[in-house]
């Protein structure tokens, strides 16, 4: 069985089903076909914009029956091409962007039910209005949507304390590849009734179904938050600082981000409106701790940093004196991807390694990249507490990524080979999409890959759900 | 294809493979065939006790080839019959009790790798020796083993803060139903490379493979812990007390257990060596908060309880003055199942409901039980913070469970119907096993059940892995 292009009758049927607001095609479809770095556009026979779960189910059912590919799309912010199909018969792009209801907010249950099209910042606001915290946060929070965040198991800056998207999801409603609806929106903390299909669909990047809504976990809002910008001598020193802080602050450490000097150079160069950094050093850490009323996390963080400075475990530190200053620290961190995009990377990598191997990853990774071409620059930053680095490679000052485009493959191979040798992951938080599907074949566990293919074939025998994402097409 | 009994040659082959310590049969097999309440015994053609993952893989491979059932068993403490097959061709019982190595403890990574046969208390001790906490804890911690805890996604008293077994597992090694080995022991915090087979196997109760080892998450040891025993007027009052404490203490609330007066009566009656309760009331809460050094959780808990007493939100409270007193509070909580076992329940239920529905569950559940038979007594206790109640039904004082055995089915139906009507789960933390497999058919989502059956058939086409558990045999 193979995927086919939809017939004109099929498309007319979808138009009838969805009504005038419910579809786009031709030139009008363009906004639903791009990827955030502007590198390519996807195909679409039509962009379907269902208004509710019933319409999603009917679209998927019809596509499965007709063997038409379905490419789900939420915010379209994914960085690995999971939201765009660039060859083969044109698919139905299934956009969740009209399903933007927050169905319920229940402060007593610490749960919020959001449809797949809700933008992450709107989830934050709804939680805050109920005096609660939804802790998933990342640079694209103003455009990323719930469905995409879950289908890629997004990470971000709160993982150290609160976990990834999957850890923050109590239940999901999803349309399975046969068009049936999985009703799993319970907000229960404990429910051991059968296989956890929630976790199977989360992170499967639309290849096993379409998540249409999610019950998300809320947390008490921290009553006290302390934020520090710390200069350290090296990635080793950054890694050694974390257990020091955790020893003093326990689970109160809520973020621990590594930032290299090049990141600040790029921000200064590309984003003149960004705040000035509180201090600059070859390596810096943005650390945050938070707790309940009376937890005195500010004092504890200050004491821990004073001890670290005295012991030579940190070189300098600035603690934010107010919320505005803390927000400025965070804005610097969150502008890094934007500045990087403007400079233009030769190759970007989202990798995780064991904490102990992280300094080696930075050092040997730079060596490996320079072996490919001496002048390449590495802007390496990320969520050190999670062992997660964004290891992005840039052309020499004055050159452009186009000048070095021919080396991108060799750079990525060198970086990923090192990650694999260190026992790491070549996709920490972005997923595999289509760009990294081959890497699963190269670096993955053969037993895992076989089991994944068996599951895919069992749930999606027609192979219509986001073909080519996660699981590379077999020759 | 159907399951068959192993031939004498097949069994001889296993004996050769495993060596003299590696198998038991006949009367010698009895210790591996019981269930903890002594209600029944399982079948076994042989008990295989492999020494390592390679042997597990070879056993499973041979069984799949010969269509012989495999019933995995770890500590054997499960309460739903997942570890015992009582009819059909006798299976190979695959005991993990010789795989007791803690392969590594890595304080810097906050990770520990334990084989499936490691007893939970030994995991606790290994973590403590590295100045870390492994927070999964439950009454059977002295005999429950890692493999069983994961295959049932065990819960326990730490879920409120730290999550269920699945939330505490970074990676697994498992033997899949075809005998291949899934190598997934990475300790990475972030790894989005394909479907999360870890979460699929966790909670699948041995029906999709055998977990042979797990990388478990460790946490900073709390430097300060405060424990309180609180009298409250009702389950409503207990539920209302929790957000009060969390508002004051944030994420520092690490346990919140409901205890009814009947639980203490049973302990006094059956376990005279147990400590005296610090105070007794119709309903009580055992609350714990913990944090890092300087978190002052003791002060914060005391202040929060003082406010609650003043506001009439609690009736009385005793804060443990030292570790021994805190341990005595906890021992009372943990002796409840043992005392219950000695009294002998007519029917036991492990249910979860939304927090808001929990008081109704207690009240209407008692009404429903009394409608079946007026004199029945309910000992309802559990993890209120998780919405998880152990709703256990006992005969009238002076009668035995045998006198009321004929009513067990009607009692369970009444309780589970109520749970379902309240949007709850009929298995919160014990799993479905064989006792509750039919309940999934009755109360479960049809789309979920179909998807589960498709996955089972894809990964275990011969149907040898723990047949009849989780998924009831189809007629």
Boltz contact constraints between the chains, C-beta under 6 A:
constraints:
  - contact:
      token1: [A, 108]
      token2: [B, 355]
      max_distance: 6.0
  - contact:
      token1: [A, 108]
      token2: [B, 356]
      max_distance: 6.0
  - contact:
      token1: [A, 109]
      token2: [B, 354]
      max_distance: 6.0
  - contact:
      token1: [A, 109]
      token2: [B, 355]
      max_distance: 6.0
  - contact:
      token1: [A, 153]
      token2: [B, 192]
      max_distance: 6.0
  - contact:
      token1: [A, 155]
      token2: [B, 190]
      max_distance: 6.0
  - contact:
      token1: [A, 180]
      token2: [B, 447]
      max_distance: 6.0
  - contact:
      token1: [A, 182]
      token2: [B, 447]
      max_distance: 6.0
  - contact:
      token1: [A, 182]
      token2: [B, 448]
      max_distance: 6.0
  - contact:
      token1: [A, 183]
      token2: [B, 445]
      max_distance: 6.0
  - contact:
      token1: [A, 188]
      token2: [B, 352]
      max_distance: 6.0
  - contact:
      token1: [A, 188]
      token2: [B, 425]
      max_distance: 6.0
  - contact:
      token1: [A, 189]
      token2: [B, 386]
      max_distance: 6.0
  - contact:
      token1: [A, 189]
      token2: [B, 387]
      max_distance: 6.0
  - contact:
      token1: [A, 190]
      token2: [B, 155]
      max_distance: 6.0
  - contact:
      token1: [A, 190]
      token2: [B, 352]
      max_distance: 6.0
  - contact:
      token1: [A, 190]
      token2: [B, 386]
      max_distance: 6.0
  - contact:
      token1: [A, 190]
      token2: [B, 388]
      max_distance: 6.0
  - contact:
      token1: [A, 190]
      token2: [B, 428]
      max_distance: 6.0
  - contact:
      token1: [A, 190]
      token2: [B, 429]
      max_distance: 6.0
  - contact:
      token1: [A, 191]
      token2: [B, 425]
      max_distance: 6.0
  - contact:
      token1: [A, 192]
      token2: [B, 153]
      max_distance: 6.0
  - contact:
      token1: [A, 192]
      token2: [B, 203]
      max_distance: 6.0
  - contact:
      token1: [A, 192]
      token2: [B, 427]
      max_distance: 6.0
  - contact:
      token1: [A, 192]
      token2: [B, 429]
      max_distance: 6.0
  - contact:
      token1: [A, 192]
      token2: [B, 431]
      max_distance: 6.0
  - contact:
      token1: [A, 193]
      token2: [B, 425]
      max_distance: 6.0
  - contact:
      token1: [A, 193]
      token2: [B, 427]
      max_distance: 6.0
  - contact:
      token1: [A, 193]
      token2: [B, 440]
      max_distance: 6.0
  - contact:
      token1: [A, 194]
      token2: [B, 440]
      max_distance: 6.0
  - contact:
      token1: [A, 194]
      token2: [B, 452]
      max_distance: 6.0
  - contact:
      token1: [A, 194]
      token2: [B, 470]
      max_distance: 6.0
  - contact:
      token1: [A, 195]
      token2: [B, 204]
      max_distance: 6.0
  - contact:
      token1: [A, 195]
      token2: [B, 452]
      max_distance: 6.0
  - contact:
      token1: [A, 196]
      token2: [B, 199]
      max_distance: 6.0
  - contact:
      token1: [A, 196]
      token2: [B, 203]
      max_distance: 6.0
  - contact:
      token1: [A, 197]
      token2: [B, 448]
      max_distance: 6.0
  - contact:
      token1: [A, 197]
      token2: [B, 451]
      max_distance: 6.0
  - contact:
      token1: [A, 199]
      token2: [B, 196]
      max_distance: 6.0
  - contact:
      token1: [A, 199]
      token2: [B, 199]
      max_distance: 6.0
  - contact:
      token1: [A, 200]
      token2: [B, 200]
      max_distance: 6.0
  - contact:
      token1: [A, 203]
      token2: [B, 192]
      max_distance: 6.0
  - contact:
      token1: [A, 203]
      token2: [B, 196]
      max_distance: 6.0
  - contact:
      token1: [A, 204]
      token2: [B, 195]
      max_distance: 6.0
  - contact:
      token1: [A, 220]
      token2: [B, 246]
      max_distance: 6.0
  - contact:
      token1: [A, 220]
      token2: [B, 250]
      max_distance: 6.0
  - contact:
      token1: [A, 246]
      token2: [B, 220]
      max_distance: 6.0
  - contact:
      token1: [A, 249]
      token2: [B, 292]
      max_distance: 6.0
  - contact:
      token1: [A, 250]
      token2: [B, 220]
      max_distance: 6.0
  - contact:
      token1: [A, 250]
      token2: [B, 291]
      max_distance: 6.0
  - contact:
      token1: [A, 250]
      token2: [B, 292]
      max_distance: 6.0
  - contact:
      token1: [A, 291]
      token2: [B, 250]
      max_distance: 6.0
  - contact:
      token1: [A, 292]
      token2: [B, 249]
      max_distance: 6.0
  - contact:
      token1: [A, 292]
      token2: [B, 250]
      max_distance: 6.0
  - contact:
      token1: [A, 294]
      token2: [B, 300]
      max_distance: 6.0
  - contact:
      token1: [A, 295]
      token2: [B, 295]
      max_distance: 6.0
  - contact:
      token1: [A, 300]
      token2: [B, 294]
      max_distance: 6.0
  - contact:
      token1: [A, 352]
      token2: [B, 188]
      max_distance: 6.0
  - contact:
      token1: [A, 352]
      token2: [B, 190]
      max_distance: 6.0
  - contact:
      token1: [A, 352]
      token2: [B, 191]
      max_distance: 6.0
  - contact:
      token1: [A, 354]
      token2: [B, 109]
      max_distance: 6.0
  - contact:
      token1: [A, 355]
      token2: [B, 108]
      max_distance: 6.0
  - contact:
      token1: [A, 355]
      token2: [B, 109]
      max_distance: 6.0
  - contact:
      token1: [A, 356]
      token2: [B, 108]
      max_distance: 6.0
  - contact:
      token1: [A, 386]
      token2: [B, 189]
      max_distance: 6.0
  - contact:
      token1: [A, 386]
      token2: [B, 190]
      max_distance: 6.0
  - contact:
      token1: [A, 387]
      token2: [B, 188]
      max_distance: 6.0
  - contact:
      token1: [A, 387]
      token2: [B, 189]
      max_distance: 6.0
  - contact:
      token1: [A, 388]
      token2: [B, 190]
      max_distance: 6.0
  - contact:
      token1: [A, 425]
      token2: [B, 188]
      max_distance: 6.0
  - contact:
      token1: [A, 425]
      token2: [B, 191]
      max_distance: 6.0
  - contact:
      token1: [A, 425]
      token2: [B, 193]
      max_distance: 6.0
  - contact:
      token1: [A, 427]
      token2: [B, 192]
      max_distance: 6.0
  - contact:
      token1: [A, 427]
      token2: [B, 193]
      max_distance: 6.0
  - contact:
      token1: [A, 428]
      token2: [B, 190]
      max_distance: 6.0
  - contact:
      token1: [A, 429]
      token2: [B, 190]
      max_distance: 6.0
  - contact:
      token1: [A, 429]
      token2: [B, 192]
      max_distance: 6.0
  - contact:
      token1: [A, 431]
      token2: [B, 192]
      max_distance: 6.0
  - contact:
      token1: [A, 440]
      token2: [B, 193]
      max_distance: 6.0
  - contact:
      token1: [A, 440]
      token2: [B, 194]
      max_distance: 6.0
  - contact:
      token1: [A, 445]
      token2: [B, 183]
      max_distance: 6.0
  - contact:
      token1: [A, 447]
      token2: [B, 180]
      max_distance: 6.0
  - contact:
      token1: [A, 447]
      token2: [B, 182]
      max_distance: 6.0
  - contact:
      token1: [A, 448]
      token2: [B, 182]
      max_distance: 6.0
  - contact:
      token1: [A, 448]
      token2: [B, 197]
      max_distance: 6.0
  - contact:
      token1: [A, 451]
      token2: [B, 197]
      max_distance: 6.0
  - contact:
      token1: [A, 452]
      token2: [B, 194]
      max_distance: 6.0
  - contact:
      token1: [A, 452]
      token2: [B, 195]
      max_distance: 6.0
  - contact:
      token1: [A, 454]
      token2: [B, 458]
      max_distance: 6.0
  - contact:
      token1: [A, 454]
      token2: [B, 459]
      max_distance: 6.0
  - contact:
      token1: [A, 455]
      token2: [B, 455]
      max_distance: 6.0
  - contact:
      token1: [A, 455]
      token2: [B, 458]
      max_distance: 6.0
  - contact:
      token1: [A, 458]
      token2: [B, 454]
      max_distance: 6.0
  - contact:
      token1: [A, 458]
      token2: [B, 455]
      max_distance: 6.0
  - contact:
      token1: [A, 458]
      token2: [B, 458]
      max_distance: 6.0
  - contact:
      token1: [A, 459]
      token2: [B, 454]
      max_distance: 6.0
  - contact:
      token1: [A, 470]
      token2: [B, 194]
      max_distance: 6.0
